[in-house]
Amino acid sequence: MIHSDICATADKMGFAEMWRILQADDIKHVEFEFLVDSYQTGERPSHF
C-alpha cells in the first residue's frame, strides 16, 4: 500500500475497521515506510 491507498481506505472505512480486518487475518505487525524524493536532485520545490 502506498500513502494515497491508506488515505483513501481510511476515508472509506476508517482506521478502526482497517485494523479489525488486519487482526481478523491474524496480521500482528504492520509497517509503513515512505521514501519521498529519493531521486530528487538540486533544491526542493518551495511547496515542501
CHARMM internal coordinates of N, CA and C (Angstrom, degrees):
IC EDIT
DIST 1 N 1 CA 1.4458
DIST 1 CA 1 C 1.5221
ANGL 1 N 1 CA 1 C 108.85
DIST 1 C 2 N 1.2868
ANGL 1 CA 1 C 2 N 114.38
DIHE 1 N 1 CA 1 C 2 N 143.51
DIST 2 N 2 CA 1.4553
ANGL 1 C 2 N 2 CA 119.25
DIHE 1 CA 1 C 2 N 2 CA 174.62
DIST 2 CA 2 C 1.5247
ANGL 2 N 2 CA 2 C 108.16
DIHE 1 C 2 N 2 CA 2 C -110.54
DIST 2 C 3 N 1.3062
ANGL 2 CA 2 C 3 N 116.18
DIHE 2 N 2 CA 2 C 3 N 169.32
DIST 3 N 3 CA 1.4602
ANGL 2 C 3 N 3 CA 122.05
DIHE 2 CA 2 C 3 N 3 CA -174.14
DIST 3 CA 3 C 1.5221
ANGL 3 N 3 CA 3 C 112.56
DIHE 2 C 3 N 3 CA 3 C -50.67
DIST 3 C 4 N 1.3199
ANGL 3 CA 3 C 4 N 117.98
DIHE 3 N 3 CA 3 C 4 N -46.19
DIST 4 N 4 CA 1.4660
ANGL 3 C 4 N 4 CA 120.02
DIHE 3 CA 3 C 4 N 4 CA -178.60
DIST 4 CA 4 C 1.5300
ANGL 4 N 4 CA 4 C 111.68
DIHE 3 C 4 N 4 CA 4 C -64.92
DIST 4 C 5 N 1.3342
ANGL 4 CA 4 C 5 N 117.61
DIHE 4 N 4 CA 4 C 5 N -32.92
DIST 5 N 5 CA 1.4727
ANGL 4 C 5 N 5 CA 121.07
DIHE 4 CA 4 C 5 N 5 CA 175.48
DIST 5 CA 5 C 1.5270
ANGL 5 N 5 CA 5 C 110.89
DIHE 4 C 5 N 5 CA 5 C -64.24
DIST 5 C 6 N 1.3285
ANGL 5 CA 5 C 6 N 115.69
DIHE 5 N 5 CA 5 C 6 N -44.94
DIST 6 N 6 CA 1.4569
ANGL 5 C 6 N 6 CA 120.68
DIHE 5 CA 5 C 6 N 6 CA -179.71
DIST 6 CA 6 C 1.5247
ANGL 6 N 6 CA 6 C 110.21
DIHE 5 C 6 N 6 CA 6 C -61.18
DIST 6 C 7 N 1.3303
ANGL 6 CA 6 C 7 N 116.60
DIHE 6 N 6 CA 6 C 7 N -46.91
DIST 7 N 7 CA 1.4678
ANGL 6 C 7 N 7 CA 120.84
DIHE 6 CA 6 C 7 N 7 CA -179.43
DIST 7 CA 7 C 1.5204
ANGL 7 N 7 CA 7 C 111.55
DIHE 6 C 7 N 7 CA 7 C -62.79
DIST 7 C 8 N 1.3172
ANGL 7 CA 7 C 8 N 117.38
DIHE 7 N 7 CA 7 C 8 N -44.96
DIST 8 N 8 CA 1.4643
ANGL 7 C 8 N 8 CA 120.81
DIHE 7 CA 7 C 8 N 8 CA -178.81
DIST 8 CA 8 C 1.5253
ANGL 8 N 8 CA 8 C 110.86
DIHE 7 C 8 N 8 CA 8 C -64.51
DIST 8 C 9 N 1.3159
ANGL 8 CA 8 C 9 N 117.15
DIHE 8 N 8 CA 8 C 9 N -41.40
DIST 9 N 9 CA 1.4600
ANGL 8 C 9 N 9 CA 120.77
DIHE 8 CA 8 C 9 N 9 CA 179.75
DIST 9 CA 9 C 1.5260
ANGL 9 N 9 CA 9 C 110.52
DIHE 8 C 9 N 9 CA 9 C -68.51
DIST 9 C 10 N 1.3168
ANGL 9 CA 9 C 10 N 117.17
DIHE 9 N 9 CA 9 C 10 N -42.03
DIST 10 N 10 CA 1.4662
ANGL 9 C 10 N 10 CA 120.39
DIHE 9 CA 9 C 10 N 10 CA 178.11
DIST 10 CA 10 C 1.5244
ANGL 10 N 10 CA 10 C 110.82
DIHE 9 C 10 N 10 CA 10 C -62.82
DIST 10 C 11 N 1.3180
ANGL 10 CA 10 C 11 N 117.28
DIHE 10 N 10 CA 10 C 11 N -39.40
DIST 11 N 11 CA 1.4632
ANGL 10 C 11 N 11 CA 120.50
DIHE 10 CA 10 C 11 N 11 CA 177.53
DIST 11 CA 11 C 1.5296
ANGL 11 N 11 CA 11 C 111.12
DIHE 10 C 11 N 11 CA 11 C -63.94
DIST 11 C 12 N 1.3080
ANGL 11 CA 11 C 12 N 115.95
DIHE 11 N 11 CA 11 C 12 N -34.36
DIST 12 N 12 CA 1.4615
ANGL 11 C 12 N 12 CA 120.79
DIHE 11 CA 11 C 12 N 12 CA -176.49
DIST 12 CA 12 C 1.5315
ANGL 12 N 12 CA 12 C 112.45
DIHE 11 C 12 N 12 CA 12 C -78.39
DIST 12 C 13 N 1.3573
ANGL 12 CA 12 C 13 N 117.36
DIHE 12 N 12 CA 12 C 13 N -44.78
DIST 13 N 13 CA 1.4701
ANGL 12 C 13 N 13 CA 119.52
DIHE 12 CA 12 C 13 N 13 CA -173.71
DIST 13 CA 13 C 1.5190
ANGL 13 N 13 CA 13 C 114.26
DIHE 12 C 13 N 13 CA 13 C -126.06
DIST 13 C 14 N 1.3031
ANGL 13 CA 13 C 14 N 117.90
DIHE 13 N 13 CA 13 C 14 N -12.00
DIST 14 N 14 CA 1.4625
ANGL 13 C 14 N 14 CA 121.45
DIHE 13 CA 13 C 14 N 14 CA -179.66
DIST 14 CA 14 C 1.5231
ANGL 14 N 14 CA 14 C 112.27
DIHE 13 C 14 N 14 CA 14 C 88.36
DIST 14 C 15 N 1.3216
ANGL 14 CA 14 C 15 N 114.66
DIHE 14 N 14 CA 14 C 15 N 155.29
DIST 15 N 15 CA 1.4618
ANGL 14 C 15 N 15 CA 119.99
DIHE 14 CA 14 C 15 N 15 CA -178.83
DIST 15 CA 15 C 1.5292
ANGL 15 N 15 CA 15 C 112.20
DIHE 14 C 15 N 15 CA 15 C -66.61
DIST 15 C 16 N 1.3192
ANGL 15 CA 15 C 16 N 116.77
DIHE 15 N 15 CA 15 C 16 N -34.57
DIST 16 N 16 CA 1.4679
ANGL 15 C 16 N 16 CA 119.41
DIHE 15 CA 15 C 16 N 16 CA -179.70
DIST 16 CA 16 C 1.5244
ANGL 16 N 16 CA 16 C 111.04
DIHE 15 C 16 N 16 CA 16 C -61.30
DIST 16 C 17 N 1.3143
ANGL 16 CA 16 C 17 N 116.99
DIHE 16 N 16 CA 16 C 17 N -42.64
DIST 17 N 17 CA 1.4713
ANGL 16 C 17 N 17 CA 120.35
DIHE 16 CA 16 C 17 N 17 CA 178.84
DIST 17 CA 17 C 1.5271
ANGL 17 N 17 CA 17 C 110.86
DIHE 16 C 17 N 17 CA 17 C -69.72
DIST 17 C 18 N 1.3194
ANGL 17 CA 17 C 18 N 116.82
DIHE 17 N 17 CA 17 C 18 N -38.11
DIST 18 N 18 CA 1.4713
ANGL 17 C 18 N 18 CA 119.43
DIHE 17 CA 17 C 18 N 18 CA 176.01
DIST 18 CA 18 C 1.5273
ANGL 18 N 18 CA 18 C 109.67
DIHE 17 C 18 N 18 CA 18 C -58.98
DIST 18 C 19 N 1.3279
ANGL 18 CA 18 C 19 N 116.41
DIHE 18 N 18 CA 18 C 19 N -44.60
DIST 19 N 19 CA 1.4598
ANGL 18 C 19 N 19 CA 120.85
DIHE 18 CA 18 C 19 N 19 CA 179.67
DIST 19 CA 19 C 1.5239
ANGL 19 N 19 CA 19 C 111.46
DIHE 18 C 19 N 19 CA 19 C -65.78
DIST 19 C 20 N 1.3235
ANGL 19 CA 19 C 20 N 117.57
DIHE 19 N 19 CA 19 C 20 N -39.73
DIST 20 N 20 CA 1.4608
ANGL 19 C 20 N 20 CA 121.36
DIHE 19 CA 19 C 20 N 20 CA 178.52
DIST 20 CA 20 C 1.5273
ANGL 20 N 20 CA 20 C 110.61
DIHE 19 C 20 N 20 CA 20 C -60.00
DIST 20 C 21 N 1.3218
ANGL 20 CA 20 C 21 N 116.74
DIHE 20 N 20 CA 20 C 21 N -42.05
DIST 21 N 21 CA 1.4691
ANGL 20 C 21 N 21 CA 121.21
DIHE 20 CA 20 C 21 N 21 CA 179.53
DIST 21 CA 21 C 1.5238
ANGL 21 N 21 CA 21 C 110.18
DIHE 20 C 21 N 21 CA 21 C -64.12
DIST 21 C 22 N 1.3345
ANGL 21 CA 21 C 22 N 117.17
DIHE 21 N 21 CA 21 C 22 N -43.53
DIST 22 N 22 CA 1.4637
ANGL 21 C 22 N 22 CA 120.05
DIHE 21 CA 21 C 22 N 22 CA 178.19
DIST 22 CA 22 C 1.5246
ANGL 22 N 22 CA 22 C 110.80
DIHE 21 C 22 N 22 CA 22 C -61.51
DIST 22 C 23 N 1.3241
ANGL 22 CA 22 C 23 N 116.89
DIHE 22 N 22 CA 22 C 23 N -43.48
DIST 23 N 23 CA 1.4664
ANGL 22 C 23 N 23 CA 120.51
DIHE 22 CA 22 C 23 N 23 CA 178.85
DIST 23 CA 23 C 1.5195
ANGL 23 N 23 CA 23 C 111.57
DIHE 22 C 23 N 23 CA 23 C -64.94
DIST 23 C 24 N 1.3169
ANGL 23 CA 23 C 24 N 117.50
DIHE 23 N 23 CA 23 C 24 N -39.02
DIST 24 N 24 CA 1.4667
ANGL 23 C 24 N 24 CA 121.07
DIHE 23 CA 23 C 24 N 24 CA 179.76
DIST 24 CA 24 C 1.5308
ANGL 24 N 24 CA 24 C 110.80
DIHE 23 C 24 N 24 CA 24 C -62.80
DIST 24 C 25 N 1.3215
ANGL 24 CA 24 C 25 N 116.58
DIHE 24 N 24 CA 24 C 25 N -29.26
DIST 25 N 25 CA 1.4642
ANGL 24 C 25 N 25 CA 121.26
DIHE 24 CA 24 C 25 N 25 CA 178.11
DIST 25 CA 25 C 1.5218
ANGL 25 N 25 CA 25 C 111.97
DIHE 24 C 25 N 25 CA 25 C -92.54
DIST 25 C 26 N 1.3350
ANGL 25 CA 25 C 26 N 116.11
DIHE 25 N 25 CA 25 C 26 N 12.06
DIST 26 N 26 CA 1.4659
ANGL 25 C 26 N 26 CA 123.77
DIHE 25 CA 25 C 26 N 26 CA 176.87
DIST 26 CA 26 C 1.5280
ANGL 26 N 26 CA 26 C 112.55
DIHE 25 C 26 N 26 CA 26 C 61.56
DIST 26 C 27 N 1.3270
ANGL 26 CA 26 C 27 N 116.47
DIHE 26 N 26 CA 26 C 27 N 32.31
DIST 27 N 27 CA 1.4682
ANGL 26 C 27 N 27 CA 121.40
DIHE 26 CA 26 C 27 N 27 CA 175.67
DIST 27 CA 27 C 1.5179
ANGL 27 N 27 CA 27 C 106.84
DIHE 26 C 27 N 27 CA 27 C -88.23
DIST 27 C 28 N 1.3112
ANGL 27 CA 27 C 28 N 115.82
DIHE 27 N 27 CA 27 C 28 N 118.45
DIST 28 N 28 CA 1.4593
ANGL 27 C 28 N 28 CA 120.82
DIHE 27 CA 27 C 28 N 28 CA -173.84
DIST 28 CA 28 C 1.5175
ANGL 28 N 28 CA 28 C 113.46
DIHE 27 C 28 N 28 CA 28 C -99.25
DIST 28 C 29 N 1.3048
ANGL 28 CA 28 C 29 N 118.14
DIHE 28 N 28 CA 28 C 29 N -24.45
DIST 29 N 29 CA 1.4628
ANGL 28 C 29 N 29 CA 121.16
DIHE 28 CA 28 C 29 N 29 CA -176.83
DIST 29 CA 29 C 1.5252
ANGL 29 N 29 CA 29 C 109.14
DIHE 28 C 29 N 29 CA 29 C -129.35
DIST 29 C 30 N 1.3148
ANGL 29 CA 29 C 30 N 114.87
DIHE 29 N 29 CA 29 C 30 N 132.39
DIST 30 N 30 CA 1.4613
ANGL 29 C 30 N 30 CA 120.81
DIHE 29 CA 29 C 30 N 30 CA 177.67
DIST 30 CA 30 C 1.5243
ANGL 30 N 30 CA 30 C 107.14
DIHE 29 C 30 N 30 CA 30 C -129.49
DIST 30 C 31 N 1.3084
ANGL 30 CA 30 C 31 N 116.58
DIHE 30 N 30 CA 30 C 31 N 130.62
DIST 31 N 31 CA 1.4541
ANGL 30 C 31 N 31 CA 120.97
DIHE 30 CA 30 C 31 N 31 CA 179.42
DIST 31 CA 31 C 1.5166
ANGL 31 N 31 CA 31 C 108.52
DIHE 30 C 31 N 31 CA 31 C -133.26
DIST 31 C 32 N 1.3053
ANGL 31 CA 31 C 32 N 115.35
DIHE 31 N 31 CA 31 C 32 N 129.20
DIST 32 N 32 CA 1.4613
ANGL 31 C 32 N 32 CA 121.08
DIHE 31 CA 31 C 32 N 32 CA 176.02
DIST 32 CA 32 C 1.5149
ANGL 32 N 32 CA 32 C 107.81
DIHE 31 C 32 N 32 CA 32 C -117.25
DIST 32 C 33 N 1.2999
ANGL 32 CA 32 C 33 N 115.83
DIHE 32 N 32 CA 32 C 33 N 131.80
DIST 33 N 33 CA 1.4494
ANGL 32 C 33 N 33 CA 120.88
DIHE 32 CA 32 C 33 N 33 CA 177.20
DIST 33 CA 33 C 1.5149
ANGL 33 N 33 CA 33 C 108.47
DIHE 32 C 33 N 33 CA 33 C -124.83
DIST 33 C 34 N 1.3038
ANGL 33 CA 33 C 34 N 114.57
DIHE 33 N 33 CA 33 C 34 N 143.03
DIST 34 N 34 CA 1.4531
ANGL 33 C 34 N 34 CA 119.58
DIHE 33 CA 33 C 34 N 34 CA 179.88
DIST 34 CA 34 C 1.5145
ANGL 34 N 34 CA 34 C 108.76
DIHE 33 C 34 N 34 CA 34 C -125.83
DIST 34 C 35 N 1.2911
ANGL 34 CA 34 C 35 N 116.33
DIHE 34 N 34 CA 34 C 35 N 116.22
DIST 35 N 35 CA 1.4538
ANGL 34 C 35 N 35 CA 121.96
DIHE 34 CA 34 C 35 N 35 CA 173.97
DIST 35 CA 35 C 1.5245
ANGL 35 N 35 CA 35 C 106.46
DIHE 34 C 35 N 35 CA 35 C -105.59
DIST 35 C 36 N 1.2976
ANGL 35 CA 35 C 36 N 115.66
DIHE 35 N 35 CA 35 C 36 N 113.80
DIST 36 N 36 CA 1.4548
ANGL 35 C 36 N 36 CA 120.56
DIHE 35 CA 35 C 36 N 36 CA -175.35
DIST 36 CA 36 C 1.5171
ANGL 36 N 36 CA 36 C 109.56
DIHE 35 C 36 N 36 CA 36 C -115.20
DIST 36 C 37 N 1.2956
ANGL 36 CA 36 C 37 N 115.38
DIHE 36 N 36 CA 36 C 37 N 130.32
DIST 37 N 37 CA 1.4686
ANGL 36 C 37 N 37 CA 122.38
DIHE 36 CA 36 C 37 N 37 CA 174.94
DIST 37 CA 37 C 1.5234
ANGL 37 N 37 CA 37 C 113.53
DIHE 36 C 37 N 37 CA 37 C 59.40
DIST 37 C 38 N 1.3158
ANGL 37 CA 37 C 38 N 117.44
DIHE 37 N 37 CA 37 C 38 N 31.51
DIST 38 N 38 CA 1.4634
ANGL 37 C 38 N 38 CA 118.66
DIHE 37 CA 37 C 38 N 38 CA 179.08
DIST 38 CA 38 C 1.5266
ANGL 38 N 38 CA 38 C 111.52
DIHE 37 C 38 N 38 CA 38 C -65.24
DIST 38 C 39 N 1.3083
ANGL 38 CA 38 C 39 N 116.95
DIHE 38 N 38 CA 38 C 39 N -18.38
DIST 39 N 39 CA 1.4653
ANGL 38 C 39 N 39 CA 122.72
DIHE 38 CA 38 C 39 N 39 CA 178.32
DIST 39 CA 39 C 1.5204
ANGL 39 N 39 CA 39 C 112.01
DIHE 38 C 39 N 39 CA 39 C -95.16
DIST 39 C 40 N 1.3368
ANGL 39 CA 39 C 40 N 117.34
DIHE 39 N 39 CA 39 C 40 N -4.39
DIST 40 N 40 CA 1.4609
ANGL 39 C 40 N 40 CA 123.06
DIHE 39 CA 39 C 40 N 40 CA -174.49
DIST 40 CA 40 C 1.5171
ANGL 40 N 40 CA 40 C 111.07
DIHE 39 C 40 N 40 CA 40 C -66.12
DIST 40 C 41 N 1.2955
ANGL 40 CA 40 C 41 N 116.91
DIHE 40 N 40 CA 40 C 41 N 136.08
DIST 41 N 41 CA 1.4651
ANGL 40 C 41 N 41 CA 121.78
DIHE 40 CA 40 C 41 N 41 CA 171.43
DIST 41 CA 41 C 1.5173
ANGL 41 N 41 CA 41 C 108.22
DIHE 40 C 41 N 41 CA 41 C -124.74
DIST 41 C 42 N 1.2887
ANGL 41 CA 41 C 42 N 116.99
DIHE 41 N 41 CA 41 C 42 N 153.36
DIST 42 N 42 CA 1.4619
ANGL 41 C 42 N 42 CA 120.67
DIHE 41 CA 41 C 42 N 42 CA 179.91
DIST 42 CA 42 C 1.5176
ANGL 42 N 42 CA 42 C 111.72
DIHE 41 C 42 N 42 CA 42 C 79.65
DIST 42 C 43 N 1.3093
ANGL 42 CA 42 C 43 N 115.69
DIHE 42 N 42 CA 42 C 43 N -164.01
DIST 43 N 43 CA 1.4610
ANGL 42 C 43 N 43 CA 121.55
DIHE 42 CA 42 C 43 N 43 CA -178.04
DIST 43 CA 43 C 1.5143
ANGL 43 N 43 CA 43 C 111.51
DIHE 42 C 43 N 43 CA 43 C -74.00
DIST 43 C 44 N 1.3134
ANGL 43 CA 43 C 44 N 114.72
DIHE 43 N 43 CA 43 C 44 N 148.98
DIST 44 N 44 CA 1.4675
ANGL 43 C 44 N 44 CA 119.51
DIHE 43 CA 43 C 44 N 44 CA 176.43
DIST 44 CA 44 C 1.5223
ANGL 44 N 44 CA 44 C 109.08
DIHE 43 C 44 N 44 CA 44 C -77.13
DIST 44 C 45 N 1.3109
ANGL 44 CA 44 C 45 N 116.81
DIHE 44 N 44 CA 44 C 45 N 146.76
DIST 45 N 45 CA 1.4637
ANGL 44 C 45 N 45 CA 120.06
DIHE 44 CA 44 C 45 N 45 CA 176.00
DIST 45 CA 45 C 1.5332
ANGL 45 N 45 CA 45 C 110.46
DIHE 44 C 45 N 45 CA 45 C -60.05
DIST 45 C 46 N 1.3127
ANGL 45 CA 45 C 46 N 117.86
DIHE 45 N 45 CA 45 C 46 N 154.03
DIST 46 N 46 CA 1.4599
ANGL 45 C 46 N 46 CA 122.61
DIHE 45 CA 45 C 46 N 46 CA -174.40
DIST 46 CA 46 C 1.5239
ANGL 46 N 46 CA 46 C 112.39
DIHE 45 C 46 N 46 CA 46 C -68.77
DIST 46 C 47 N 1.3410
ANGL 46 CA 46 C 47 N 118.96
DIHE 46 N 46 CA 46 C 47 N -16.20
DIST 47 N 47 CA 1.4655
ANGL 46 C 47 N 47 CA 119.70
DIHE 46 CA 46 C 47 N 47 CA -178.66
DIST 47 CA 47 C 1.5142
ANGL 47 N 47 CA 47 C 113.48
DIHE 46 C 47 N 47 CA 47 C -80.29
DIST 47 C 48 N 1.3251
ANGL 47 CA 47 C 48 N 119.42
DIHE 47 N 47 CA 47 C 48 N 5.32
DIST 48 N 48 CA 1.4710
ANGL 47 C 48 N 48 CA 121.59
DIHE 47 CA 47 C 48 N 48 CA 177.90
DIST 48 CA 48 C 1.4903
ANGL 48 N 48 CA 48 C 110.22
DIHE 47 C 48 N 48 CA 48 C -100.53
END
COOR INIT
IC SEED 1 N 1 CA 1 C
IC BUILD
